[in-house]
């Protein structure tokens, strides 16, 4: 205490409890328990609490962020409030004055409380922005409005505030996409979180056109053009850095639909130092990156995290003394130390032309964003044979089917055999929400499907933390094989997909997507329903 009081003389803005924590005499939990005992208060896990957004909206955002307050609910003029510092009487009195409510105080640890405050005030901000936009634009007809005037409007204008709030809410919720969809009587805004689209807010029909115009301005697109699809991107600055947002516009019967895809590295990732792979998959994959030449494919359907994996690999390789170049459509993330090129079909810069040009730039590693056709595939495999390491993505259902896919594209079998280093098939599976998970017994049918003696599994009941879905976050599963001499010979002799897969399982101990998924179900990480999505009836 003497040390803490001496320290406090130099840091008068800090409380003794906070100083004791900083000096490592006590833990935050011990201080909370002492405060709870002394003041007869309850300590709660703020992440598991039901939060009423109307109560959150009653308190000023800046006041809440500065003093770490989160309102939970209001009943009969009594507000339940979670805080980390119940002795901050001046701030608590300000909340009483703002809301006109008596306060019932609960205690929480600082880190989860900060996260909850950030999340729920972003939610409130987006809802309020939508309400303001509906009120401000609902009575007007924008058919004859010069939308270019929106370029110079005040930053607090409802449309700008609405778009900023929607993007902020999506980032705070770890959403991957924002869908702005026009219908006959209203515009719906939906967000994809953990692979599932959830309806978020409804806007009045007349808000749609100026909102789309604002998105076009941000993405540097043609505001006057409404008849054809347009693609672009813009960046948003956040507290943790920049977030790239890819914009896709598509004409529909009732106007242009906009999809904003967010590429952010702020989300929690399992095994971040291993490209999102478990130990076994990482051990098989890492030697591929030490190859002096050859092509490595990351395969899977749209939305399976292929681009995220490729960018992690590029960041890893950028630490080596290599000349690394990419050709992408579009560039979703800027990686320092790497030369990235975006295709531009309007100007004639296609994947094929860009790839041919890259080969004259003396690269050591080339990343081709997506192998879409035979010409791109042919150039890629020839580049791999002539001494380059090539990374690319391919849309296939399994690792072994990639070989058949390339042959279907028209790539000669001997080129496939001699160029390929290995293939990584990847899927994303939703994880059981830890806040509402409960253990359940498996049925005989489920045990038959799992193929193992798994008697219990975990499922989420649904809570405020997972939007009542029972899932929170996703984890990647992989199926990996390397092309060795025997496999090269099998490919050259037109072996079937089943023969290639059987060889990889027997000789390389390859675990299939289903087998890796069963392990995650057995460990309580995911559910049988998620496993069924990637099992393909196998």
TAGINOR-V765488 format. One record per pair of residues at least 24 apart in sequence whose ideal C-beta (glycine too) atoms are under 8 Angstrom apart, sorted by the first residue. I is the first residue (numbers start at 1). J is the second residue. Records with the same first field share a line. If there is no record, write none. Layout:
I=J / J
This chain:
15=85 / 87
28=109 / 110
29=109
32=84 / 107 / 108 / 109
35=86 / 87 / 107
36=107
39=86 / 105
41=86 / 105 / 106 / 107
42=106 / 107
43=106 / 107 / 108
44=82 / 106 / 107 / 108
45=108 / 112
46=70 / 82 / 108 / 109 / 112 / 113 / 116
47=112 / 115 / 116 / 435 / 465
48=435 / 436 / 463 / 464 / 465
49=82 / 464
50=464
51=116 / 120 / 464
53=120 / 123 / 124 / 127
55=79 / 80
56=120 / 121 / 123 / 124
57=124 / 127 / 128
58=98 / 99 / 101
59=95 / 98 / 99
60=98
61=121 / 124 / 125
63=91 / 94 / 95 / 98
64=117 / 121
65=117 / 118 / 121
66=91
67=91
68=110 / 113 / 114 / 117
69=95 / 117
70=108 / 113 / 116 / 117 / 120
71=99
72=106
74=99 / 101
77=101 / 102
78=102 / 103 / 104
79=103 / 104
80=104 / 106
81=105 / 106
82=106 / 107 / 108 / 113 / 116
83=107 / 108 / 113
84=108 / 109 / 110 / 113
118=172
119=172 / 173
122=165 / 168 / 169 / 171 / 172 / 173
123=169 / 172 / 173
125=165 / 168 / 169
126=162 / 165 / 166 / 168 / 169 / 200 / 201
127=201
128=165
129=158 / 161 / 162 / 164 / 165 / 166
130=162 / 165 / 189 / 201 / 202 / 203
132=158 / 161 / 162
133=158 / 159 / 161 / 162 / 203 / 204 / 207 / 211
134=203 / 204 / 207
137=204 / 206 / 207 / 210
138=204 / 206 / 207
139=206
140=206
141=206
142=206 / 209 / 210
143=209
145=209 / 210
147=209 / 210 / 213 / 223
148=213 / 223
150=210 / 213 / 214 / 217
151=217
159=207 / 210 / 211 / 213 / 214
160=214
162=203 / 207 / 211
163=211 / 214 / 215 / 218
167=236 / 245 / 260 / 262
169=200
170=260 / 262
171=236 / 238 / 243 / 262 / 264 / 266
174=264 / 266 / 267 / 268 / 473
175=262
176=261 / 262 / 303
177=259 / 260 / 261 / 262
178=258 / 259 / 260 / 262
179=257 / 258 / 259
180=208 / 211 / 212 / 215 / 257 / 258 / 259 / 260
181=252 / 257
182=208 / 252 / 254 / 255 / 256 / 257
183=254
184=254
187=211 / 255
193=467
194=430 / 469 / 471 / 472 / 473 / 474
195=303 / 428 / 430 / 474
196=430 / 469 / 471
198=467 / 469
208=255
209=255
212=249 / 255 / 256 / 258
215=247 / 249 / 258 / 260
216=249
218=247
219=247
221=247 / 249
226=251 / 255 / 256
227=251
231=330
233=330 / 331 / 332
238=266
240=266
241=265
242=334
244=331 / 332 / 333 / 334
246=330 / 332
261=332
263=307 / 308 / 332 / 333
265=333
267=473
268=473
270=475 / 476
275=309 / 312 / 313 / 316
276=305 / 308 / 309 / 312 / 475 / 476
277=476 / 478
278=478 / 516
280=511
281=424 / 478 / 480 / 516
284=422 / 480 / 481 / 482 / 508 / 510
285=422 / 424 / 478 / 480
287=482
288=421 / 422 / 482
289=313 / 316 / 317 / 389
291=389 / 421
292=387 / 389
293=384 / 385 / 386 / 387 / 388 / 389
294=384 / 389 / 390 / 419 / 420 / 421
295=380 / 381 / 383 / 384 / 389 / 390 / 391 / 392 / 419 / 420 / 421
296=389 / 390 / 391 / 392 / 421 / 422 / 423 / 424
297=371 / 392 / 393 / 394 / 402 / 420 / 422 / 423 / 424
298=391 / 392 / 393 / 394 / 424 / 426
299=393 / 394 / 395 / 396 / 398 / 399 / 401 / 402 / 423 / 424 / 425 / 426
300=393 / 395 / 396 / 425 / 426 / 427
301=395 / 397
302=395
303=428
304=426 / 427 / 428
305=426 / 428 / 474 / 476
306=393 / 426
307=332 / 333 / 369 / 393
309=424 / 426 / 476
310=367 / 391 / 393
311=335
313=391
314=338 / 367 / 391
317=365
322=364 / 365
323=361 / 362 / 363 / 364 / 365
324=363 / 364 / 365 / 366 / 367
325=358 / 361 / 363 / 365 / 366 / 367
326=366 / 367 / 368 / 369
327=351 / 354 / 355 / 358 / 366 / 367 / 368 / 369
328=367 / 369
329=369 / 370
351=376
352=376 / 379
355=379 / 380 / 383
359=383 / 386 / 388
363=388
364=388 / 389
365=389 / 390 / 391
366=390 / 391
367=391 / 392
368=392
369=393
370=394
371=409
373=409
374=409 / 410 / 411
377=406 / 409 / 410 / 411
378=409 / 410 / 411 / 415
380=419
381=406 / 411 / 415 / 416 / 419 / 420
382=415 / 419
384=419 / 420 / 421
385=415 / 418 / 419
389=421
390=419
396=425
397=425 / 536
398=425 / 479 / 497 / 501 / 512 / 513 / 536
399=423 / 424 / 425 / 479 / 480 / 481 / 501 / 504 / 510
400=481 / 497 / 498 / 500 / 501 / 504
401=497
403=491 / 497 / 500
404=497
413=491 / 492 / 494
414=492
416=491
417=483 / 488 / 489 / 491 / 492
418=488
420=483 / 491
421=482 / 483
422=480 / 481 / 482 / 483
423=480 / 481 / 483
424=478 / 479 / 480
425=478 / 479 / 480 / 513
426=476 / 477 / 478 / 479
427=476 / 477 / 513 / 517 / 533 / 534
428=474 / 475 / 476 / 477
429=474 / 475 / 476 / 477 / 517 / 520 / 526 / 530 / 531 / 533 / 534
430=469 / 471 / 473 / 474 / 526 / 527 / 530
431=471 / 472 / 473 / 474 / 475 / 525 / 526
432=458 / 459 / 460 / 470 / 471 / 472 / 524 / 525 / 526 / 527
433=460 / 462 / 463 / 465 / 466 / 469 / 470 / 471 / 472
434=472
435=460 / 463 / 465 / 466 / 472
436=460 / 461 / 462 / 463 / 465 / 466 / 470
437=461 / 524
439=524
442=528
446=528
449=528 / 532 / 535
450=518 / 521 / 522 / 528 / 531
451=518
452=518 / 522
454=518 / 521 / 522
457=521 / 522 / 524 / 527 / 528
458=524 / 527
459=527
470=527
471=527 / 530
475=520 / 525 / 526
477=513 / 516 / 517 / 520 / 534
478=513 / 516
479=510 / 511 / 512 / 513 / 516
480=510
481=508 / 510
482=508
484=508
512=538
514=538
